[in-house]
């Protein structure tokens, strides 16, 4: 098996297709701000090896009330505090501006793109699909524009079948767009959608017991959450868990 894998990796390198191999990726210096975008939560960043990788597609997934919105706002707040520009493609137009401000987000450094996908699509399935495709186009334009330290595509409350109907080539195209840039690209959803070979997936869920950790951020106290790190680049970090405490 090991010999067959080595032969396959060798063939991919010969044909210059080795960008899909995690073994071909250089190690990331956790102190390199040009390679990583810290989430602003020390315990989580330690598990991530410094933060979310720039120039890659990463994912933040979990069910409703899993703490994903609180974590997302903390990430945006950390990015704006570093003086970076942030773009949020909010496909369902669900951002609460007061909560964002309370979390420390500098709204003057946030580009908020509001979509019109609906949760209960009923007879509007095709309209919903077009709305998601429009959100993807807006997301692509933002990535192509550059100059953003963090770009987020939030479809967390969208009907799962509408997201699944997007062709997989959509994510490959987005990865090619962001690759090599200084942008940390994060997809937010109820379940995994896509991830580049050097990106990561962070799954959030409620913890059955335990008091969790306390943070100073306004939205981070009350609800015990477990963040499970699944990443391809640093295999020693796969399935690592981090305890967080967010607001209910």
C-alpha positions in Angstrom: 0.0 0.0 0.0 2.8 2.4 0.9 4.6 1.7 -2.4 1.5 2.2 -4.4 0.8 5.5 -2.6 4.4 6.7 -3.3 4.1 5.8 -7.0 0.8 7.7 -7.2 2.3 10.8 -5.5 5.3 10.6 -7.8 3.1 10.5 -10.9 1.0 13.5 -9.6 4.2 15.5 -9.1 5.5 14.7 -12.6 2.2 15.9 -14.1 2.3 19.0 -11.8 -0.9 17.9 -10.0 0.7 17.6 -6.6 -1.0 20.7 -5.2 -3.7 18.3 -4.0 -1.1 16.4 -1.8 -0.8 17.4 1.8 2.7 15.8 1.8 3.7 18.4 -0.7 2.7 21.3 1.4 5.4 23.3 3.3 5.0 23.6 7.1 3.4 26.8 8.3 5.2 29.1 10.8 2.6 29.8 13.5 4.2 33.2 14.1 3.8 34.2 10.4 0.9 36.6 10.2 1.1 36.4 6.4 0.3 32.7 6.5 -2.3 32.5 9.3 -5.3 34.5 10.4 -5.7 34.1 14.2 -9.3 33.7 15.5 -8.5 35.8 18.5 -9.2 32.9 20.9 -5.9 31.7 22.3 -7.0 28.2 23.2 -8.4 27.7 19.7 -5.5 29.2 17.9 -3.1 27.0 19.8 -5.0 23.9 18.4 -5.1 25.4 14.9 -1.3 26.0 14.9 -1.8 29.7 14.9 -5.1 30.3 13.2 -6.9 29.8 9.9 -4.6 29.4 6.9 -4.6 32.2 4.4 -5.0 31.5 0.7 -7.1 28.4 1.4 -10.8 27.5 1.8 -11.7 26.5 5.4 -15.0 25.6 7.0 -16.8 26.5 10.2 -19.7 24.0 10.5 -22.3 23.1 13.2 -26.0 23.0 13.9 -28.1 25.9 15.0 -27.1 27.2 18.5 -23.8 25.4 18.3 -21.8 28.6 18.9 -20.8 29.1 15.3 -22.1 32.7 15.0 -20.4 33.8 18.2 -17.1 32.2 17.0 -17.6 33.9 13.6 -18.1 37.3 15.1 -15.0 36.8 17.3 -13.0 36.0 14.2 -14.3 39.0 12.4 -13.6 41.2 15.4 -10.0 39.9 15.6 -9.4 40.6 12.0 -10.8 44.2 12.1 -8.7 44.8 15.3 -5.6 43.9 13.3 -6.6 46.6 10.8 -7.7 44.1 8.1 -10.7 44.6 5.9 -13.4 41.8 6.2 -16.1 40.8 3.7 -19.1 38.9 4.8 -21.4 37.4 2.2 -24.5 36.9 4.3 -26.6 34.7 2.0 -29.7 34.8 4.3 -29.3 38.4 5.6 -29.1 37.2 9.2 -26.3 39.3 10.7 -27.3 41.2 13.8 -25.4 44.4 13.7 -25.7 45.2 17.4 -24.3 41.7 18.3 -21.4 42.3 15.9 -20.6 45.6 17.5 -20.9 44.1 21.0 -18.4 41.4 19.9 -15.9 44.1 19.0 -16.3 44.2 15.2 -15.2 47.4 13.7 -18.1 48.0 11.3 -16.2 50.5 9.3 -13.9 47.7 8.2 -16.7 45.3 7.3 -18.2 44.9 3.9 -21.6 43.3 4.5 -23.2 41.7 1.3 -26.8 40.8 2.0 -28.4 38.0 0.2 -32.1 36.8 -0.1 -32.0 33.1 0.4 -34.9 31.9 2.6 -34.9 29.1 5.2 -38.3 27.8 4.4 -38.2 27.7 0.7 -41.6 26.1 0.1 -42.5 26.6 -3.6 -39.6 29.0 -4.0 -37.0 26.2 -4.5 -35.7 27.5 -7.9 -35.7 31.1 -6.7 -33.7 30.0 -3.7 -31.2 28.2 -5.9 -30.7 31.3 -8.0 -30.2 33.3 -4.8 -27.5 31.0 -3.6 -25.8 31.2 -7.1 -26.0 35.0 -6.9 -24.3 34.9 -3.4 -21.6 32.6 -4.9 -21.0 35.2 -7.7 -20.7 38.0 -5.1 -18.3 35.9 -3.1 -16.2 35.2 -6.2 -16.0 38.9 -7.0 -14.9 39.8 -3.5 -12.1 37.2 -3.6 -11.0 38.5 -7.0 -10.9 42.0 -5.7 -8.4 41.1 -3.1 -7.3 43.4 -0.2 -9.4 41.5 2.3 -7.8 39.7 5.3 -10.9 37.6 5.9 -13.7 36.7 3.6 -16.7 34.7 4.9 -19.5 32.9 2.9 -22.3 32.3 5.4 -25.1 29.8 4.3 -25.5 28.2 7.8 -29.3 28.4 7.8 -29.8 27.7 4.1 -31.7 24.5 3.1 -29.1 21.8 2.9 -30.3 20.5 -0.5 -29.9 24.0 -2.0 -26.2 24.0 -1.0 -25.6 20.4 -2.1 -27.0 21.2 -5.6 -24.0 23.5 -6.2 -21.5 21.7 -8.5 -18.3 20.6 -6.8 -16.4 22.6 -9.4 -17.7 25.7 -7.7 -15.5 25.1 -4.7 -12.5 24.2 -6.9 -12.9 27.5 -8.8 -13.1 29.4 -5.5 -9.9 27.7 -4.2 -8.0 28.6 -7.4 -9.2 32.2 -6.9 -8.0 32.5 -3.3 -4.9 30.4 -3.6 -1.6 32.3 -3.0 -3.5 35.4 -1.6 -3.3 36.8 1.9 -7.0 36.2 2.4 -8.4 33.7 4.9 -11.5 32.3 3.3 -14.1 30.7 5.5 -17.3 28.9 4.6 -20.0 28.7 7.3 -22.6 26.0 7.1 -24.6 23.4 8.9 -22.5 20.6 7.4 -19.2 20.4 5.5 -19.3 21.8 2.0 -15.8 22.0 0.6 -12.2 22.4 1.8 -8.9 22.8 0.1 -6.1 20.4 0.8 -4.4 22.9 3.1 -7.6 24.3 4.6 -9.3 23.1 7.8 -12.7 22.2 9.0 -13.9 23.3 12.5 -17.0 21.5 13.8 -18.9 23.1 16.6 -21.4 21.3 18.9 -22.8 21.6 22.4 -20.9 19.8 25.2 -22.9 17.5 27.4 -21.0 18.5 30.5 -18.2 20.7 31.7 -17.9 24.3 32.5 -15.8 25.2 29.4 -13.4 28.2 29.2 -14.2 31.9 29.8 -13.2 34.6 27.5 -13.4 38.4 27.8 -15.4 38.9 24.5 -18.9 40.0 25.1 -20.6 37.0 23.4 -18.3 34.4 25.0 -19.8 33.4 28.3 -22.6 31.0 29.1 -23.0 28.2 26.5 -20.6 25.3 26.7 -19.3 24.4 23.2 -16.9 21.9 21.9 -14.9 22.8 18.8 -13.5 19.7 17.0 -10.6 20.5 14.7 -10.3 18.4 11.5 -7.5 19.5 9.3 -5.5 17.9 6.4 -2.3 19.9 6.6 -1.2 19.0 10.1 -2.3 15.5 10.8 -1.2 15.5 14.4 -3.9 18.1 15.0 -6.8 16.1 13.5 -9.8 15.5 15.7 -8.4 17.7 18.4 -11.0 19.3 20.7 -11.2 22.7 22.2 -13.7 23.7 24.9 -15.3 27.1 24.4 -17.9 29.0 26.3 -20.3 31.3 24.4 -23.5 33.1 25.1 -26.8 31.2 24.9 
